Structures are given as C-alpha cells and as structure tokens.
C-alpha cells in the first residue's frame, strides 16, 4: 500500500480492549492514515510503528530503546489514565508529546464497586442457582437465605483516595444511607469525614481503594493494616493491584481478619493460575473490567480522538509530557 505523506500516520498498537468491535474508528480515521492492531507483541512494536507520527497505545510499553528507532514519532496518546508504560523522561528529551485520558470511567467503576458489594452482601446469583437446583421447592418455609443478608444503610464506607472515582463511590454510598470515612492526601472541606489510614481500616465496614499506585503506597495494605479491620469487614480494590500485599491478604482472609475481599485488579494481569488469591471462597475476583462499560469506552475513544485532533492543531490537551 502506498501511503500518503500529506496525512499524519497514526498507529494503534493494542486497540482491542478499547474497541473489541462494538465501537467505530471513523472519527480517528478522518484525521489521518490509520493502521490498527488489536495486539502487538513486543518484538513487533518497532516494525509496526516505524513510520508513525502518532502512536495510540493502551498497555504496550514504549521505552527509550523503542523511541530511538522511531524517528518520525511526535506524539503518544495513551488510551488510559495511567501512563507508566511510557518512558516519559525519554519522551520529554526527544520532544515527544504524551497525552492520557482521565475521568472517563468514574461512573462505571463506582457502579462496579457496588456490584461487588451487593454480590457479597445479597448473593443474588447464588440464590438464583439455589432456586434453579430445587432448593426452594424442597424448602419447608416460604423463604430462606444461604447466608445472613445485611443492609448497607448505617454501615461505614471507608474510601482511600477521594478523586473523581472515590467521590462517585461516596455519592452512591450516601444514597444507600452509608456513613462516609475518607483517607485522602489533601485536606477535605468536610473535615469530619477525614481520617488517617489506620483509623479508616479500623472503623469501616466496607473499604474501597481509589488511589493511584505510587512508590509511597506500594503494598500499603499489608498484614499490619489488615489486622486493624473488623472481622465482618470487606475490602474492595478497583484501583491498582500493587496497593495490596497479596500474600498478606490471603493470610488475613484465611484467618478471618476480615470477612471478604472483592478485587477487580491484581499485581500481575493476567494472573498466573497459582496466584495466591485464587481459589479462596471469600475472595471475589473480576478481570479488571470495572472501567469497561460501553459508555465509558465510548468516552475514552472520543477523548482520545480529541487528543489527537488537538495535537495536530498545535494545542495539545491532557498532556502529561
């Protein structure tokens, strides 16, 4: 194929998670010549991106060695909020603009948090299976439960990290009648709901993690902190797997230091089959899909297209480098 040099060359290296086939790339294709790949193995990145002016990546790593072999590269657009897969210092040195997308999945993630909470508290699907297996038909009473069901109203919802997602989770919690407790790196206007991390873990019935992973909070949720939890409490993580020392969480779950955990993220994704949190009856795990509603992915694509258009217009937006 003969490529037009009058249009910018845009290469999407790993577009499948953003668009598995239910969205359209038309708006991006209107901005330049576009090459799309669902996945790109590490050894093929340079070959596929060799003539790219703009790279669009999700999790594909773009390091110094790769950038050195891409002389035409002017911009990297990350289809995510996190951009730790990009060597930003090298990008800065080479004059390569890096843009990300934030805020697109706040509602989707907050919804998933409560899907996890309700899955543990009400066990709707387990009750459905029980009915289908004939347990209700054989029951002496008109009603039964597989385990105690507790109301969320009046329970304390502890939130670690109070950005857009944390605030969305808080609003839903308040609609359920939950009491809020927040640990955040900056003072809040409502000082009454703010607490140190140890107090958050000690007082909360449900703890939901919503902070970006940094060197300071890597492994924050460790054995010492888990021992502060109520035996009836639940830990939810839809943020980053690295916030939790997973071996410590397994031990705590096995010893009843907390009632359950519900996780959408792990330290290694996909996880190995022998991951320490696999196979525990009180650990619910979903495959990092809290962000992936159709609406959130559509917003992500729309903002990415706007990032590309803004860069081409000479006015970059959502620029991290």
C-alpha positions in Angstrom: 0.0 0.0 0.0 1.3 3.4 -0.9 1.0 5.8 2.0 0.0 9.4 1.6 2.6 11.7 3.1 0.1 14.6 3.3 -1.7 12.9 6.2 -0.3 12.1 9.6 0.3 8.4 10.2 -1.5 7.1 13.2 -0.8 3.6 14.5 -2.9 1.9 17.1 -0.8 -0.8 18.7 -3.3 -2.5 21.0 -6.8 -1.4 20.4 -8.8 -4.4 21.3 -9.7 -3.7 24.9 -10.9 -0.2 23.9 -12.8 -1.4 20.9 -13.5 -5.2 20.7 -15.8 -4.5 17.7 -18.7 -2.6 19.1 -17.4 1.0 18.5 -16.2 2.8 15.4 -12.8 4.2 14.5 -14.3 6.6 11.9 -13.6 9.8 13.7 -9.9 8.9 14.1 -9.6 7.8 10.5 -10.8 11.2 9.4 -7.7 12.7 11.0 -5.1 10.8 9.1 -3.9 7.4 7.8 -4.6 4.8 10.4 -3.1 1.4 11.0 -5.0 -0.7 13.6 -3.8 -3.7 15.5 -5.7 -5.5 18.2 -2.4 -6.6 19.9 1.2 -6.0 19.2 3.9 -8.4 20.5 7.0 -6.6 22.0 9.2 -7.7 19.1 6.9 -6.2 16.5 6.4 -2.7 18.0 9.2 -1.0 16.1 8.2 -2.6 12.8 4.6 -1.6 13.1 5.3 1.9 14.4 8.3 2.6 12.2 6.7 5.4 10.2 4.2 6.6 12.8 3.8 10.3 13.6 1.3 9.4 16.4 1.1 6.2 18.4 -2.0 5.2 20.2 -1.4 2.6 23.0 -3.1 1.2 26.0 -0.7 -1.2 27.8 2.0 -1.6 25.1 5.3 -0.4 26.5 7.1 2.4 24.7 10.6 2.7 26.2 13.8 4.6 25.3 15.1 1.8 23.0 11.8 1.8 21.0 11.7 5.6 20.7 15.2 5.7 19.4 14.1 3.6 16.5 11.0 5.8 15.7 12.4 9.0 14.2 9.1 10.3 12.9 7.2 9.9 16.3 5.8 13.1 17.5 3.0 12.1 19.9 1.9 9.2 22.0 -1.7 9.0 23.1 -2.4 6.6 25.9 -6.0 5.2 26.0 -5.9 5.1 29.8 -5.4 7.3 32.8 -2.1 5.6 33.9 0.9 6.0 31.6 3.6 4.1 33.4 4.2 2.0 30.3 5.7 5.1 28.6 9.2 6.3 29.3 8.1 9.9 29.9 11.6 11.2 30.6 12.9 9.9 27.2 9.8 11.3 25.5 10.5 14.7 27.1 14.1 14.6 25.9 13.1 13.7 22.4 10.3 16.3 22.3 7.5 13.7 22.0 4.2 14.8 23.4 2.4 12.3 25.7 -1.3 12.6 26.4 -3.6 10.5 28.5 -7.4 10.3 29.3 -8.8 10.7 32.8 -12.3 10.7 34.2 -13.9 8.7 31.5 -14.8 5.7 33.7 -15.7 7.2 37.1 -19.3 6.2 36.9 -18.5 2.7 35.5 -16.0 1.9 38.2 -18.3 3.3 41.0 -21.1 1.1 39.7 -18.8 -1.9 39.7 -17.8 -1.2 43.3 -21.4 -1.6 44.4 -21.9 -4.6 42.1 -19.1 -6.3 44.1 -20.5 -5.1 47.4 -24.0 -6.4 46.6 -22.7 -9.6 45.2 -21.2 -10.3 48.6 -24.0 -9.0 50.7 -27.1 -10.2 48.9 -25.6 -13.2 46.9 -28.3 -12.8 44.3 -26.8 -15.2 41.7 -26.1 -17.9 44.3 -29.8 -17.7 45.5 -30.9 -17.9 41.9 -28.8 -21.0 41.3 -30.2 -22.5 44.6 -33.8 -22.0 43.4 -32.9 -23.5 40.0 -31.5 -26.5 41.7 -34.8 -27.1 43.5 -33.8 -25.9 47.0 -36.8 -23.6 47.2 -39.2 -26.3 46.0 -38.0 -28.5 48.8 -38.0 -25.8 51.5 -40.4 -26.1 54.4 -40.7 -22.3 54.6 -41.8 -19.7 52.1 -38.4 -18.0 52.4 -34.7 -18.9 53.1 -31.3 -17.3 52.8 -28.0 -19.0 52.1 -26.2 -16.7 54.5 -27.2 -13.6 56.5 -28.1 -10.6 54.5 -27.0 -7.2 55.9 -28.3 -3.8 54.9 -25.8 -1.2 53.7 -27.7 1.6 55.4 -25.9 2.7 58.6 -22.7 0.9 57.7 -19.4 2.8 57.4 -17.9 3.1 53.9 -14.2 3.8 54.0 -12.7 5.3 50.9 -8.9 5.5 50.3 -8.4 8.2 47.7 -11.0 10.8 47.1 -10.6 11.8 43.4 -13.4 11.5 40.8 -14.0 7.8 41.3 -13.8 8.0 45.1 -16.3 10.8 45.1 -18.7 8.9 42.8 -18.5 5.9 45.1 -19.2 8.2 48.0 -22.4 9.6 46.4 -23.7 6.1 45.8 -22.9 5.0 49.3 -24.7 8.0 50.7 -27.8 7.1 48.6 -27.7 3.7 50.4 -27.6 5.5 53.7 -24.0 4.7 54.5 -21.7 6.7 56.7 -18.5 8.0 55.0 -14.9 7.9 56.2 -12.2 9.1 53.8 -8.4 9.0 53.7 -7.0 11.5 51.2 -3.6 13.1 50.6 -5.1 16.6 50.9 -7.4 18.1 53.5 -11.1 17.9 52.6 -13.7 20.6 53.0 -15.7 18.2 55.2 -13.1 17.5 57.9 -15.5 15.4 59.9 -15.3 12.5 57.3 -11.5 12.5 57.0 -9.4 10.0 58.9 -5.9 8.5 58.9 -5.5 5.2 57.1 -5.3 3.1 60.3 -8.5 4.6 61.6 -10.1 4.1 58.2 -9.3 0.4 58.3 -10.3 0.0 62.0 -13.7 1.7 61.7 -15.0 0.9 58.2 -17.4 -2.0 57.3 -16.5 -1.6 53.7 -13.2 -0.3 52.5 -12.8 0.8 48.8 -9.4 1.7 47.4 -9.3 4.5 44.8 -5.8 5.9 44.8 -3.2 5.8 42.0 -0.2 3.5 42.7 2.9 5.3 43.7 6.2 4.5 45.3 4.8 5.7 48.6 1.7 3.4 48.7 3.0 0.3 47.0 2.0 -2.6 49.3 0.2 -0.2 51.6 -2.4 -2.8 52.5 -0.2 -5.2 54.4 -0.5 -7.6 57.3 -0.3 -4.9 59.9 -3.0 -2.8 58.3 -5.3 -5.8 57.6 -5.2 -6.7 61.3 -6.9 -3.4 62.1 -10.1 -4.5 60.2 -13.3 -5.7 61.7 -13.8 -9.5 61.2 -17.0 -8.6 59.5 -15.5 -6.0 57.1 -15.0 -6.2 53.4 -12.0 -4.9 51.3 -12.7 -3.7 47.7 -10.0 -2.8 45.2 -10.8 -1.5 41.8 -7.7 0.8 41.7 -4.3 -1.0 41.3 -3.3 -4.4 42.5 0.0 -3.2 43.8 -1.7 -1.3 46.6 -2.1 -4.7 48.3 0.4 -7.2 49.6 -1.4 -10.2 48.2 0.2 -12.9 50.3 -0.8 -10.9 53.4 -4.3 -10.6 52.2 -4.6 -14.3 51.6 -3.4 -15.0 55.1 -5.8 -12.5 56.6 -8.7 -13.9 54.7 -7.8 -17.5 55.7 -7.5 -16.4 59.4 -10.8 -14.4 59.4 -9.1 -11.0 60.0 -11.8 -9.7 57.5 -14.9 -11.3 56.1 -14.2 -11.0 52.4 -12.3 -9.2 49.6 -13.6 -8.2 46.2 -10.9 -7.3 43.7 -11.0 -6.1 40.1 -7.2 -5.7 39.9 -4.2 -7.8 40.8 -0.5 -7.1 40.9 0.0 -9.3 37.8 -2.5 -9.2 35.0 -3.4 -11.7 33.7 -2.6 -13.5 36.9 -0.8 -16.9 37.0 -3.0 -19.9 37.7 -1.4 -20.3 41.1 -1.9 -16.7 42.2 -2.2 -16.6 46.0 -5.7 -15.1 45.9 -7.2 -17.7 43.6 -9.4 -20.4 45.0 -10.5 -18.6 48.2 -14.2 -18.8 48.9 -14.2 -15.4 50.5 -12.3 -13.6 47.7 -14.3 -12.4 44.7 -12.2 -11.5 41.6 -13.3 -9.9 38.4 -10.9 -9.5 35.4 -10.1 -5.7 35.5 -13.3 -4.8 33.7 -14.8 -2.2 36.1 -13.8 0.5 33.6 -15.1 -1.2 30.5 -18.8 -0.2 30.1 -19.7 0.6 26.6 -20.4 4.2 27.6 -17.0 4.5 29.3 -15.2 3.1 26.3 -17.0 5.4 24.0 -16.0 8.4 26.2 -12.4 7.1 26.2 -12.4 6.8 22.4 -14.0 10.3 22.0 -11.4 11.9 24.2 -8.6 10.1 22.5 -9.7 11.4 19.1 -9.9 14.9 20.6 -6.4 14.5 22.0 -5.1 13.6 18.5 -7.0 16.5 16.9 -5.8 18.9 19.5 -2.2 17.8 19.0 -2.5 18.2 15.2 -3.9 21.6 15.7 -0.9 22.6 17.8 -2.8 22.9 21.0 -2.3 19.6 22.9 -4.7 18.7 25.6 -4.5 16.2 28.5 -0.7 16.5 28.1 1.4 14.7 30.7 4.7 15.4 28.8 
